[in-house]
Amino acid sequence: MKPTLLLPALLLSTTLSQAATLPSTSATRAGFVPERLETLRATVGSFVERGDHAGIITLVARHGRIVDVHAYGMRDRENRLPMERDTICRVYSMSKIITSVAVLCLLEDGVLRLDDPVDRFLPELKQLKVITGGTVEAPQLEPAQRPITLRHLLTHTSGLTYDFAGQSPIHLLYKNADLWSGPDLQDFIRKVATLPLQHHPGDQYTYGINTDVLGAVIERASGQRFGAFLESRLFAPLGMVDTGFDVPPEKLPRLAKTYQHGPDGRGLVEAEPMLGTHAAASRGIESGGAGLFSTVDDYARFAQMLCQGGTLEGHRILGRKTVELMTRNHLALLPAKTEPDRRAKGFGLGVEVTLDAGRGGVPASPGQFGWYGAATTYCQIDPKENLVAIAFAQHFPFNQHDFFDYWATAYYQALR
């Protein structure tokens, strides 16, 4: 392995030194075997060496202290700019955990309840229809059997879907709606109100634009712009100085490009952002499902807060019992025919939850939770081991080379 591709992230830039980071500790004190951390670094570095990914940043923390953080490869291949610890990345669907926590803040404030119908806050979404057949030009529709609730949105059981999830009439209808062009969440909801649901709310799990709708709920319920609410309730208290829906001009040199393999399946070429995730302000919407930019240190502070039951460095974001509610398997509420009795993963309020590590095929702990992002980003939080693991690649398509399985095995094998 070429040492030039392994950039020790402990060499902090001037910018990073001004940011809040979790404290560090030695591998031995944190219960890791130092030699086995070398195996972790070799495993991650091999994905860059082979040309699977342009660059990766990884971070492992235990008991609230960083044990290992490393940057590998390039954030900008064309200009030979390396991945660095303070590189800013698109986290895509890892935005969903942050938005879900924001909803739970309002739950604790007494502003909303999980089983409130969404039309209490967004009357535009009253009397939605479910598609039962037909074509894009003439879809067959029937009234939804029940209203969408906030719990449905948090668990992706509302019937809303994503425009990239297929080529059926409903997916083409979503694509034609041009949801991500902006200018704001009010316009986004106006477009969503014209679209059908894939199934009746509460009938099954369908990954979709649910968390983006929750961003609009937060705006209406709080009376604040969504991004401003996140800044005041989450980012500022947690010291997340590099997280937001756009990247200021002075920080743009730190932004990583996203790559994909070329038409022949070889090499790496820059990829266009998806879902309107533009770095410039005032482009697209404040997408609670996919729109945030962040760094590994910022996201580690957010993840550590959840690992510690809702608090970090004296800042209480959520109550301990609310975090417990968030990280239970809410898919058990689905009709029995749609939810197997035993499976590796369930889903809580905005997070995947590990139910049976044996069925998953990689090391894990029951009750571990987290989520991922479209550009191959990863966050898992293990309360049993008091461990946070984060990895940011910037590569389409999602987890193309099964990096996540290798990464999970790599950090768990290093535990003493």
C-alpha positions in Angstrom: 0.0 0.0 0.0 1.3 3.4 -0.9 1.8 5.5 2.2 0.9 8.7 0.3 -2.7 7.5 0.2 -2.9 7.2 4.0 -3.1 10.7 5.3 -2.9 10.9 9.1 -6.0 12.9 10.1 -4.4 13.9 13.4 -2.5 16.6 11.4 -5.1 19.2 11.9 -5.6 22.1 9.5 -6.0 25.7 10.8 -9.6 25.5 10.0 -10.1 22.3 11.9 -8.4 23.6 14.9 -11.2 26.2 15.2 -13.9 23.5 15.1 -15.2 21.5 18.1 -14.0 17.9 18.1 -14.6 15.1 20.5 -11.5 14.5 22.7 -9.1 11.8 21.7 -7.7 8.8 23.6 -5.3 6.0 23.0 -6.5 2.7 21.4 -5.4 0.8 24.5 -7.4 3.0 26.9 -10.5 2.7 24.8 -10.3 -1.1 24.7 -8.9 -1.5 21.2 -5.8 -3.6 20.1 -3.4 -1.1 18.4 -2.1 -3.7 16.0 -5.6 -4.5 14.9 -6.2 -0.8 14.1 -3.5 -1.3 11.5 -5.7 -4.0 9.9 -8.6 -1.5 9.9 -6.5 1.1 8.1 -5.2 -1.4 5.6 -8.7 -2.6 4.9 -10.1 0.9 4.2 -7.0 1.9 2.3 -7.3 -1.0 -0.1 -10.5 0.4 -1.5 -8.6 3.5 -2.6 -5.6 1.5 -3.7 -7.8 -0.6 -6.0 -9.5 2.5 -7.5 -12.9 1.5 -6.1 -13.1 4.9 -4.3 -11.3 8.2 -4.9 -11.1 8.9 -1.2 -12.5 8.0 2.2 -12.5 9.5 5.7 -13.2 7.2 8.7 -13.7 7.9 12.4 -14.1 5.6 15.4 -15.0 6.8 18.9 -15.6 4.9 22.1 -16.8 6.2 25.4 -17.0 9.6 23.9 -13.4 9.8 22.8 -11.9 9.5 19.3 -9.8 6.4 19.0 -8.9 6.4 15.3 -9.5 9.0 12.5 -7.9 8.8 9.1 -8.2 10.2 5.6 -7.3 8.2 2.5 -6.9 9.2 -1.1 -8.3 12.3 -2.9 -11.2 14.7 -2.4 -10.5 16.2 -5.9 -8.6 13.9 -8.2 -8.3 16.4 -11.0 -6.6 19.0 -8.9 -4.7 16.4 -6.7 -6.3 17.6 -3.5 -6.2 15.0 -0.7 -9.0 13.9 1.5 -8.4 15.6 4.9 -10.0 15.3 8.3 -11.9 18.6 7.7 -13.1 17.8 4.2 -16.7 18.7 3.8 -18.9 15.9 2.3 -22.5 15.4 1.1 -24.0 13.1 3.6 -27.3 12.6 1.7 -29.6 10.3 3.6 -27.6 10.7 6.8 -29.5 14.0 6.9 -32.6 11.9 7.8 -31.3 11.1 11.3 -30.7 14.8 12.0 -34.2 15.8 10.8 -35.8 13.0 12.8 -34.1 14.3 16.0 -35.4 17.7 15.2 -38.9 16.3 15.0 -38.4 14.6 18.3 -37.3 17.9 19.9 -40.7 19.3 18.9 -42.4 16.2 20.4 -40.6 16.9 23.7 -41.6 20.6 23.4 -45.3 19.4 23.4 -45.8 20.9 19.9 -46.7 17.6 18.2 -47.4 13.9 18.8 -46.2 10.9 16.7 -49.7 10.0 15.7 -50.8 13.5 14.7 -52.0 13.5 11.1 -49.6 15.4 8.8 -52.4 17.6 7.5 -52.6 19.2 11.0 -49.5 21.0 9.9 -49.6 20.7 6.1 -53.3 21.0 5.1 -52.2 20.7 1.5 -51.7 16.9 2.1 -55.3 16.3 3.2 -57.2 13.6 1.2 -54.3 12.1 -0.7 -54.9 9.3 -3.2 -53.3 5.9 -3.6 -52.3 4.6 -7.1 -53.8 1.2 -8.0 -52.9 1.0 -11.7 -53.1 2.8 -15.0 -50.4 4.9 -16.7 -48.5 8.1 -16.2 -51.0 9.9 -18.4 -54.1 8.2 -16.7 -53.2 6.8 -13.3 -56.0 4.8 -11.5 -56.4 6.2 -8.0 -58.4 5.5 -4.8 -58.7 7.5 -1.6 -56.2 6.7 1.1 -57.8 4.5 3.8 -56.3 6.6 6.6 -54.3 9.9 6.9 -50.5 10.0 7.0 -49.2 10.5 10.5 -45.9 11.8 11.7 -45.0 8.3 12.8 -45.7 7.1 9.2 -43.2 9.7 7.9 -40.6 8.8 10.5 -40.8 5.1 9.7 -41.2 5.4 5.9 -44.6 3.7 6.0 -46.6 6.6 4.6 -46.7 5.4 1.0 -44.6 8.2 -0.3 -41.7 7.1 -2.5 -38.6 8.4 -4.3 -38.5 9.4 -8.0 -35.3 7.3 -8.5 -36.7 4.1 -7.0 -38.0 2.6 -10.3 -39.6 3.2 -13.7 -43.2 2.4 -12.9 -45.9 5.0 -13.5 -45.8 6.3 -9.9 -42.0 6.8 -10.0 -42.3 8.6 -13.3 -45.0 10.8 -11.8 -42.6 11.7 -9.0 -39.8 12.4 -11.5 -42.0 14.6 -13.6 -43.0 16.6 -10.6 -39.5 18.1 -10.4 -39.5 18.0 -6.6 -36.0 19.2 -6.0 -35.7 22.4 -8.0 -37.0 24.7 -5.3 -37.3 27.5 -4.4 -38.4 26.4 -0.9 -40.3 23.7 1.1 -43.6 25.4 0.5 -43.2 24.8 -3.2 -42.0 21.3 -2.5 -45.2 20.5 -0.5 -47.3 22.0 -3.2 -45.8 19.5 -5.7 -46.1 16.6 -3.3 -49.8 17.3 -2.8 -50.4 16.5 -6.5 -48.7 13.0 -6.2 -50.3 9.7 -5.4 -49.1 7.3 -2.7 -47.6 3.9 -3.6 -49.8 2.2 -0.9 -52.1 3.0 1.9 -50.4 4.7 4.9 -49.2 2.2 7.5 -49.5 -0.8 5.2 -45.8 -1.4 4.5 -42.3 0.1 4.5 -41.4 2.1 1.4 -38.3 4.3 1.4 -39.2 7.7 0.1 -39.5 11.5 0.5 -41.0 11.2 4.0 -38.2 13.0 5.8 -38.3 15.9 3.4 -42.0 16.3 4.2 -40.9 16.3 7.9 -38.7 19.3 7.2 -41.8 21.2 6.1 -43.6 20.1 9.2 -40.8 21.5 11.3 -41.1 24.8 9.5 -44.8 25.1 10.1 -44.8 23.8 13.6 -41.9 25.9 14.8 -42.5 29.1 12.9 -38.8 29.0 11.8 -37.1 28.3 8.5 -36.1 24.6 8.7 -32.3 25.3 8.4 -32.6 28.0 11.1 -34.3 25.5 13.4 -31.6 23.0 12.9 -28.9 25.6 13.6 -30.5 26.8 16.8 -31.6 23.5 18.3 -28.8 21.1 17.1 -25.8 22.5 15.2 -25.0 25.5 17.5 -25.4 23.6 20.8 -23.4 20.6 19.5 -20.6 22.7 18.0 -21.3 21.5 14.4 -19.7 24.4 12.7 -19.4 22.8 9.2 -22.9 21.3 8.8 -25.7 22.9 6.8 -27.6 22.9 3.6 -25.0 24.8 1.6 -21.3 25.4 1.7 -20.1 29.1 2.2 -17.7 30.3 -0.5 -14.8 30.4 2.0 -15.3 26.7 2.7 -15.7 25.5 -0.9 -12.0 24.5 -1.2 -12.7 21.9 1.4 -15.6 20.3 -0.4 -15.1 16.8 -1.8 -16.2 15.9 -5.3 -18.4 12.8 -5.8 -17.1 10.2 -8.2 -18.4 7.2 -10.1 -16.8 4.7 -12.5 -16.6 5.6 -16.1 -18.8 4.2 -18.9 -16.5 1.2 -19.2 -16.8 0.4 -15.5 -13.2 1.5 -15.0 -11.5 4.6 -13.7 -13.3 7.3 -11.8 -15.1 10.4 -13.2 -16.8 13.2 -11.4 -20.5 12.6 -10.9 -23.3 15.1 -10.9 -25.0 15.7 -7.5 -28.4 14.0 -7.1 -31.6 15.3 -5.5 -30.6 19.0 -6.0 -27.8 18.9 -3.4 -25.9 22.0 -4.7 -23.3 23.7 -2.5 -24.4 27.2 -3.5 -27.0 28.9 -1.3 -30.5 29.4 -2.8 -30.3 26.4 -5.1 -32.8 23.7 -4.5 -34.6 23.1 -1.2 -33.5 22.5 2.4 -33.9 18.8 2.0 -34.3 17.1 5.4 -33.9 13.7 3.6 -30.7 14.3 1.7 -29.5 17.9 1.6 -26.9 18.3 4.4 -23.2 18.8 4.1 -21.0 17.9 7.0 -17.6 16.7 8.2 -16.7 13.5 10.1 -16.0 15.5 13.3 -19.3 17.4 13.2 -21.3 14.2 12.6 -19.4 12.4 15.3 -20.5 15.0 17.8 -24.1 14.5 16.7 -23.8 10.7 16.8 -22.1 10.8 20.2 -25.0 12.8 21.6 -27.4 10.0 20.6 -25.0 7.3 22.0 -25.0 9.1 25.3 -28.8 9.2 25.5 -29.4 12.7 24.1 -26.7 14.8 25.8 -23.2 16.0 24.9 -20.9 18.2 27.0 -23.7 19.4 29.1 -26.1 20.2 26.3 -29.3 18.2 26.5 -30.8 17.7 23.0 -33.2 14.9 23.7 -34.4 13.1 26.8 -33.0 9.6 27.4 -36.4 7.9 27.1 -37.0 9.7 23.8 -33.8 8.3 22.4 -34.9 4.9 23.6 -38.3 5.4 21.8 -36.4 6.5 18.6 -34.3 3.4 18.6 -36.9 0.7 19.0 -38.3 -1.2 16.0 -41.5 0.5 15.0 -41.9 -1.7 12.0 -43.4 -4.3 14.4 -46.6 -2.2 14.0 -47.0 -3.2 10.3 -49.5 -5.8 9.3 -48.1 -9.2 10.1 -48.1 -10.3 6.4 -45.6 -7.6 5.5 -43.2 -7.9 8.4 -41.3 -11.2 9.0 -41.1 -12.3 12.6 -37.3 -12.4 12.5 -35.0 -10.2 10.4 -31.6 -8.6 10.8 -32.7 -5.0 10.8 -35.8 -3.1 11.9 -36.5 0.6 11.6 -37.1 3.1 14.4 -37.9 6.8 14.2 -35.5 7.8 11.4 -32.9 5.1 12.1 -32.2 1.5 11.2 -32.1 -0.7 14.3 -30.1 -4.0 14.5 -32.4 -6.8 15.7 -30.4 -10.0 14.9 -26.7 -9.6 14.1 -26.5 -13.3 13.0 -28.9 -12.7 10.2 -26.9 -9.6 9.1 -23.7 -11.5 8.5 -21.3 -8.8 9.9 -20.3 -8.0 13.5 -22.9 -5.9 15.3 -24.7 -5.5 18.6 -28.5 -5.8 19.2 -29.9 -2.3 19.6 -27.2 -0.7 17.4 -28.6 2.0 15.2 -27.8 4.5 12.4 -28.2 5.1 8.7 -26.3 5.6 5.5 -26.1 8.1 2.6 -26.4 7.7 -1.2 -22.8 8.7 -1.8 -21.5 5.8 0.3 -21.5 7.4 3.7 -22.1 5.5 6.9 -22.9 6.0 10.6 -23.6 3.3 13.2 -24.0 4.0 16.9 -23.6 1.0 19.3 -24.8 1.9 22.8 -23.8 -1.6 24.1 -20.2 -1.0 23.2 -20.5 2.8 23.6 -19.1 3.1 20.1 -19.6 5.4 17.2 -18.3 4.6 13.7 -18.5 6.9 10.7 -17.2 6.6 7.2 -17.5 9.2 4.4 -16.7 8.1 0.9 -18.2 10.2 -2.0 -19.1 7.6 -4.5 -22.1 6.6 -6.7 -23.8 4.2 -6.8 -24.4 3.6 -3.1 -22.1 1.1 -1.5 -21.2 -0.3 -4.9 -18.2 -2.3 -3.6 -19.7 -3.5 -0.4 -17.4 -1.2 1.6 -19.8 -1.1 4.6 -19.4 -4.8 5.4 -15.7 -4.6 5.3 -15.7 -1.4 7.4 -17.9 -2.8 10.1 -15.8 -6.0 10.3 -12.6 -3.9 10.4 -13.6 -1.7 13.4 -15.2 -4.5 15.4 -12.3 -6.9 15.0 -10.0 -4.3 16.6 -11.9 -4.3 19.9 -10.1 -6.1 22.7 
